[in-house]
Amino acid sequence: MAVLSGLHVSPEFPAMLERIDALGGALEADADAAEELGRLTEDVARALFGAGVVAAALPQSLGGYEFSPRQLIETVERVSYHDSAAGWTMMALQLMTGTTAAYVDALRRPTCSRMSRVGTTRCWPGTAPGPAGPSRWRVAIW
């Protein structure tokens, strides 16, 4: 297996898997209720948040664990083992939080290679409708 230079591999990963396994009974017990609700139960959502699963894809600079892609896949796999719908929810959440965080980080240090300044009020990678925010920079996620 090739290792990419500069790819962060979080040392928190083994502990995360242990925390997910500790929640396994709760995930399995609430699976039918979540199916009926069409969303995770409040208890399971809070437990996954408390276990740090929500922070798996976030960069360290934003308080996350910055898991590598392999670690993220295994995290979702482990949650899915206990409840497939909870795993899918965590996968979708990781996609959104990780992607959004990547753009937030770009806003902290905008560069011409990733963004273009337009007039005096906007900057974006690509096109997006809407006004620029208070920082005078705007991000489009497509």
N, C-alpha and C positions, 0 to 999 in steps of 0.2 A: 504494500500500500504506500503510495506516494504521500509525503508530508509537504504541505505548502509552506514556504517561508513566510513568517509573519502571522500565520493563522493562530489565533488564541485558543488554547485548550484549557478549559477551566478546571482547577483542582477541586471545585465544589461538586462536580458531577457525581462521584460515588455517594456522597452524602445525600444528594438530591434523590437518587434512586432509592435509597433507604427510606427517606421521608415519604416518597410516593408509595412504597410497599407498606409502610405503616398506615397509610390512608386507604389501603386496598379494601378493607372490610367496609368502610364508610362509602366508598365509591360504588361497590357492588350492592350494598344495602339500599342506596338511594337511586340506583339506575332506573328502576321502574317508575318511581315518582318523577324523576327528571324526564323520562319519556312522556309521561302524562302531561307534565307542565310544558314540554317543548323547549326546555332550558335546564341548566344545572340547578339543583336545589341550592338555597342560600347557604346551607351548612357545607355542602361540598365546594361551592365556589369560595367560601371563606377559608376552608381547609387548604385548598390548592393554592390560594393566595398566600396563606400563612406558611405553607411549605416552601414558598419561593418559586413555584413553577412558573408563575407569571413573569418573573424576572429573568428567566433562562436566556432569552434572546436579547435582552437589553444590554447595551455596552456597559462596561465597568464605569465609564465616566458619568453614566446616568444612574448608577446604583445597582446595575444588573450583574449577572454572572457571565455574560458574554460567551455562552456556550458555542462550541464549534458546530458546524452543520451536522456532523456525526452525533455529537452529544444531544443536539436538539431532536434529531430523529429518534434516538434511543429514549429520550425523555417522553416524547409523544407515544412511542411504542409501549413504554411501561405503564403510562396512564391508561392507554387503550386496552391493555391486558385486563385491567380491572373493570373498565367501562368504556366501550368503544365510542360512545357519544361524548363522554368527557375528554377522551383523547382527541377526537376531532375538534372539539371546542378549543382545547389547548393548542392544537396545531394552527387553527385559524388565528387565535390570539397571538401566537408567536410570530406569525407572518405579519400581522398588522403592527404589533409593538416593535418588532425588530426592524421592519422596513421604515416605519415612521421615525424611529430613533436614529436610523442612518441619515435621514434627511435633516433631522434636528441637529445632529452633529455637524452636518454640512453647513447649516445656517450659522453655527458658531464661528466657523472659519470659511466663509465663502471664497471660492476660487474661480477664476475665469474658466478654467478647464471644465468645471462642473456647472457653472452658472453664468448667466450673462446679465449685466446690469442694463435696465431699460429706463431711460429718463432719469429721474431722481427718486422714484418711489418704488420701483419693482425690480426683482431679480428672480429668475426661475429656471429650472432645467426643463425646458420644453414649454408648452403653453398651458395656461390654466385661467379660467374665468375668476373674477372676484378681485377685491381690493387687496393691497398689501397690508400686512399687519403693522403693529406699532414699531417693530424693528426696521420697517421699510424693506423687508425681504419677504419673498413669498415662495412657497414650495409647491410644486405640482407632483402628485404621485399618480403615475399611470401604469 
